[in-house]
């Protein structure tokens, strides 16, 4: 992956994290600026990693459905042409700017990944689209579970220290 693609993925992750974290921070008046910046930075790295894993995960799913002996060694990776619409989709991740448009752009990015994946692994376009969709949904569900778990752990009340009776 070129440094330019890594920068684009990090910017997309930052934009996605800002779109997810700012409404939470705005709803809680007690969140410090340092904590908010830490949440946004951590979210940006996680979102960028999830974005970076999407084509590799789609390729891995495609390898699972190919007959044995037909696997090719080349994995699908992001290119600047594929990642640019992802950055646009991440910029539109802000809830007030339209979740439907955000979803439509992710479908467009998925179609671009599908178009790159289909000839790479020798699958039909619709089968490759299924692989991209399964990978995207799998990554999305995984990151959402981790996000909710982290939120639950950060908002759980402090438990009292256990003491033994004297």
N, C-alpha and C positions, 0 to 999 in steps of 0.2 A: 504494500500500500504506500502510495507516495505521501510525502509530507503535506501536500496540498489537500489530499483527500482526508488525512487525519485532522487537519485544521477544520475542514468543512464538517466532518463528523462531530468534532468538539463544539463547534458553533451550533449545530443542530441540537446536540445534547443540551447545551446551555439554554437555548431558546425553549426547548421542551421542558426543562427543569424550571425555568422562570415561569412558564405558563402553568405549571402544576403547583409550585411552591408559593408564589405570590398570593393567590387567593387564600391559602391556609394561613400565611403570615398576616394578611390583612384582617382575617377573622379573629386573630388572637392579638390583642393589644399588648400583651406582656412579653412578646418575643423580641429579644434584643437584636440589634442590627448585626452583631457578630454571629449570632446563632443563625439568623436568616441567610447570611452570606455563606456560612458553612453548609447549611442545608442545600442551598442553590449549587454550590460547588460540588458537593457529593452527588447531588442529583444529576448534574451535568455530566460527570464522569460515568455514572451508571447508565444514563440514557445514551451517551455516545458509545459505550461498550455494547449495549443492546442493539443499537443501530449497526455497529460494526459486525456483530454476529449474525445479522439477518441473512445476508447472502450465503455465508458459510453454513448456516443452519439449513437453508433451503437446499443447498447442494448436498448436505448430509442426508436430508430426507429423500432427495432424489436417488442417492446412492442406495438407500434402503429398499427402494422399489424396483431398481434395475435387476435384471437377471444376473446371476453370478458369472463372472468372466467378462462382463461388458463395461466394467468400471474404467473410467479414464482418470488419470492422475491430476488433471487440472481442476482446481476449485474455483468457484465463482467469487470474485472480489469486487469491491466498489471501484468505480472509475469516476473521474470528475463529472462525466455526463450523467451517470446514474445517481450520484449523490447530490447534485444541485437541486433537483426537485424535492429531495428529502429535506434539505435545508429550508426550502420554501414552505414545505408542510410543517416543519417544526416552528417556523416563525408564526404561522397561523394557528399554533396550538393554543393560544390564549383563548380561554372559554368565551369571552365576549365577542371575539372576532369570527366565531362560527365553527362549531364542532363538525357540522356536516361538510363544510368546505375542507376542513382538516382531514376528515375521513376520505373524501373524494381524492384529495392529493395523495394520501397514503395508498389508495387503490391504484392511482396512476404510477406511483413509485414502484409498487408491486408489479404492475404490468411491465414496467421497464426491466425489473429484475427477471421477470418471466421470459421476456424476449431475449435476455442475455443467457439465461439458464437453459432454455430449450435446446438450442443447437450445441451447447457445451456438453450436455449429458446424453443427447440423442433421444429426448422425449418429445412428445407432442406438446403444443402450446398449452392446452388445457390441463394436461397432467403436470407440467411444470408450474402452471398457475396454482394448482392444488398444493404442490410442494412449498411454494413461496407462501401461500396462505397458511398452511399448517405451521411452518416455521415462524411466521409473523404472529399468529395467534398464540403459539406456544411460548414465544419470548414475551409477548404482551401479558399473558396470564402469569407467567413466572415473575416478572418484574412487579406486577400489581400485587401479587401475594407478598412479595418481599416488602413493598412499599407499605401495605396495610399492617404487616407484622411490625415494621419499624415504627409506624405511627402508634400502634397499640402499645408497644414497649415504651415509647417516649411519653405517652399520656397516662400510663397505668399509675395509680396512686402508690406512693412509697409505702412499702410494707414495714411493719414494726419489726424490730430486731427480736429474734426468738431468745427468750431467757429461760433458764431452768429454774424451777421453784427451789427456794432455799430451804 
